[in-house]
Structure formats: C-alpha cells, structure tokens
C-alpha cells in the first residue's frame, strides 16, 4: 500500500510589534527570528522528494518559500474580526461581555465581525480534504496554528473542544503518515533539522 507524508508547519514568528496580539487575517510579516524559521522550513522542504508545497495567501506563511507553491485563502487563520491586532488586555476592556463569554464557551463564540471555530473548520477542512483527495505524494503545508489544530482534530477524530489542549510553536511541525486511507501522527511540535 502506498504511503506518503503530510508535513504541517506553523509559519515563523510574526513581527515583534504584533506578538501578544490577536492576529488572524491581518497580513503581518515575520520577525528576524521568524524569517530564519521560514528559511529553515524552506530548506527542509527543498530536500523532500516529490513534495507539493501549500500555504495560505497570507505572507507570513509563504515568505522565504520556493516559487513553486500553491496559496489558498481557505487555509488562513481564523478571523478575529474586531479583535484583530488587539492585546487580550485591550479586548477585555473594550469587549467585557464578549471576552467573558469567549473564556466560558470558546466553541460557541463568534468573534465580532469575524468567524467562529466552526466557520474556520468548514472552510479549512473542506480545502484540506480536497487537496488530499487530488494529491497522493508528500505534502508540506506552511500554515497557521488554528488550522493545524483543526486538521489534526479532523484526521484523528479528536473532539473539537480538545484542540485547545495542544500547541504548535512558531516554525515547528506536526508530521502525519498517510497509508491508503489511514493516517498516523508521527510527531507533534517537532523541530526541523534542515542541515
């Protein structure tokens, strides 16, 4: 039975002025460290045989990547709407009622003028599934934290409420082996050796 590997990379660290802020659809760049992380990802991917490279359409995912990439808007991070670019302190002050509800019930929350986790799941998983269906070679996705969490939840039947219980650092990778129609999680939050 044919096997292939799916690499789920989280993009490099964002610009330092945005660290600690809620960044979803804002098209922000990378910090110096983030650029180094993306370059390391690109070097790793370059060594892979027969690998399709996929990113979102936000520059933090494709900065430093090869020109042979496919960009998809559907693989963007969740839209935080009016919360985009704000710190939690600013959100809690300006959106007291909404921020309290978010903390109590994040799965039932839709960000003001933004999306819910269900909106994100529908668009991202539909696109991911479509890409998997048409590609049986190795695939490297350089995407966003929330999208990676939802892909792992989808592939392994992990309840949505559990996606907040695991974390992927900037520039790190989750690796999934695909054998036929079966998936095996080989690593989570793994560092990259591009040497």
Helices and strands as residue ranges (DSSP letters): E 3-10, G 16-18, H 32-46, E 51-56, H 59-62, E 70-72, G 73-75, G 81-83, H 88-94, H 96-104, G 106-108, H 117-133, E 138-143, H 145-156, G 160-165, E 173-179, E 182-190
